[in-house]
């Protein structure tokens, strides 16, 4: 059996507070991504999804910092290599697409300039060749008249086209792993479906692995092989998407599914998850979901359940579904 392309082992991310203490937001997560595999990372805002991936990319801004764990990529620990080697990997081997294309693109530079800068940073090609690669990549992500659109500025693109341009920047050097951080959040439903289909198509055509971050379990289920559910900075469930859809074991996963109304089934009352996610520095002593969980019992409040392996699913719950 081949080694995973990416293996996250005991990753911890924290923030220094005003008194100098450390507040952990990601509390020892573990999961891996196989070559060519698509993994969905799902959870509410504040669960640690994006923060974990920023730690993988070593893009955490102050006062956030990685406080423990390893991130193994192709046999190397990304957390221990120097910045020069990380800079060579970032964009060439691992690329990330952010959720807000408006703030991710430089408004003062043309789309073509921003893509060619990425290409020339990682490949020894002439400016003419870099521009050809940029046009070809824009065409691949579905932007018509790509050769002409290279000279357009971000404000001349629609929201969906800006997101496509960001994806073009990410795949211009043919990375082995693409991390998509809620790439459909700011888009309308029709364009969301187009971006999801585009990422699925690129994965199939280029053979790249994908980590798709979202708060919408049903959305990621359309394109991923496996789902990792996070809550309170922990992985609470992990398994093949078919198993998670058919039989979620953690109550939080079940409620995430129920929160999305069906487009084909009978119309019923909208299901909500009562309460709010835990605040940093005020995590429950036991299971982080216990204050909101309808199945919680006394030990859920005082003891963190371990990740239990049941066939090909993992879940951390004292009273699973």
ABEGO torsion letter per residue (X at the ends): XBBBABBBBGBBBBBBBAAGBBBBABBGBBBBBBBGBBBBBBEBBGAGAAAAAAAAAGABBOABBBABEBBBBGGBBAAABBAAAAAAABGAABBBBBABAAAABBAABBAAAAAAAAAAAABBBBAAAAAAAAAAAAAAAGBBGAAAAAABBAAABBAAAAAAAAAAAAAAAGBABBBBBGAAAABBAAAAAAAAAAAAAAAAAAGBBBBBBBABAAAAAAABABBBBBBGGBBABBEBAAAAAABBABAAAAAAAAABBBAABBBBBBBBBBEBBBBBGABBABBAAAAABAABBAAAAABBBBBBBBEABBBBBABBX
